[in-house]
Amino acid sequence: METVPLTKDAYRAWDEFCLESEDAWFWHTSKWMEYVLNFWPDSTSDSKSFFIIKNGRVAAICPLILEENNGVKEFSYLHSFGFLPALSNHLTKKEKEQ
């Protein structure tokens, strides 16, 4: 397995995965992440989101936003909890547990 950072060039593939995965919802999409990244101009937000690739295929996506507010850095979405990765529907139960 390998991790591949999410770049703007990969937004289409990311969003297509979101449409197919039973684990993904609106808050996993690139549009929502862009909204989160730009919501508070006074805070510094940076996407650390990534794909997990297994055997040349996307096995999962992990939305991950690093926010800095008043000198404190944390992984969150709009100063709240983050979202779990979304897994591929093609993974077996054992693979999903791993």
C-alpha positions in Angstrom: 0.0 0.0 0.0 1.1 3.6 -0.6 -0.3 7.0 0.3 -0.6 9.7 -2.3 -1.3 13.3 -1.3 -4.5 14.9 -2.6 -3.7 17.7 -5.0 -6.2 19.9 -6.9 -5.3 18.0 -10.0 -6.7 14.8 -8.3 -10.0 16.4 -7.1 -12.0 14.7 -9.9 -10.7 11.2 -8.9 -11.3 12.0 -5.3 -14.9 13.1 -5.9 -15.6 10.1 -8.2 -14.4 7.8 -5.3 -16.8 9.7 -3.0 -19.7 9.0 -5.3 -18.9 5.3 -5.3 -18.0 4.6 -1.7 -20.7 3.7 0.7 -18.6 5.3 3.5 -18.3 8.7 1.8 -20.7 11.6 2.2 -20.8 15.3 1.2 -18.2 16.2 3.9 -15.6 14.0 2.2 -15.8 15.9 -1.1 -13.3 18.3 -2.5 -15.8 21.1 -2.6 -16.5 20.8 1.1 -12.8 20.7 1.9 -12.2 23.8 -0.1 -15.0 25.5 1.8 -13.4 24.4 5.1 -10.0 25.6 4.0 -11.3 29.1 3.1 -14.1 29.6 5.8 -12.1 31.5 8.4 -9.6 33.9 6.7 -8.0 34.6 10.1 -7.0 31.0 10.6 -4.4 29.1 8.7 -5.8 25.8 7.2 -3.9 23.3 5.1 -5.1 20.1 3.5 -3.1 17.0 4.4 -5.7 14.8 2.8 -4.5 11.7 1.0 -5.4 8.6 -1.0 -4.5 5.1 0.1 -3.6 3.0 -3.0 -3.5 -0.8 -3.0 -2.5 -2.8 -6.1 -2.9 0.3 -8.3 -6.4 1.0 -7.1 -7.8 3.6 -4.6 -8.6 1.6 -1.4 -9.5 4.6 0.7 -9.4 8.4 1.0 -8.6 10.3 4.1 -9.8 13.9 4.4 -7.4 15.6 6.8 -7.3 19.4 7.5 -4.7 21.0 9.7 -6.1 24.2 11.2 -4.1 26.7 13.2 -5.9 29.2 15.4 -4.3 31.4 18.0 -1.0 29.5 17.6 -2.7 26.1 18.2 -2.5 23.5 15.4 -4.9 20.6 15.3 -6.5 18.3 12.8 -10.2 19.4 12.6 -12.9 20.6 10.4 -14.1 24.1 11.2 -12.8 23.7 14.8 -14.7 20.5 15.2 -14.1 16.8 14.8 -12.7 15.5 11.5 -14.1 12.8 9.4 -13.2 9.1 9.1 -11.6 7.8 6.0 -13.9 6.5 3.4 -13.1 2.9 2.2 -13.6 1.3 -1.1 -16.7 -0.9 -1.5 -14.4 -3.5 -3.2 -12.4 -4.2 -0.1 -13.1 -7.4 1.9 -14.1 -7.2 5.5 -10.6 -8.3 6.5 -9.0 -5.6 4.4 -11.3 -3.0 5.8 -10.4 -4.0 9.4 -6.7 -3.8 8.5 
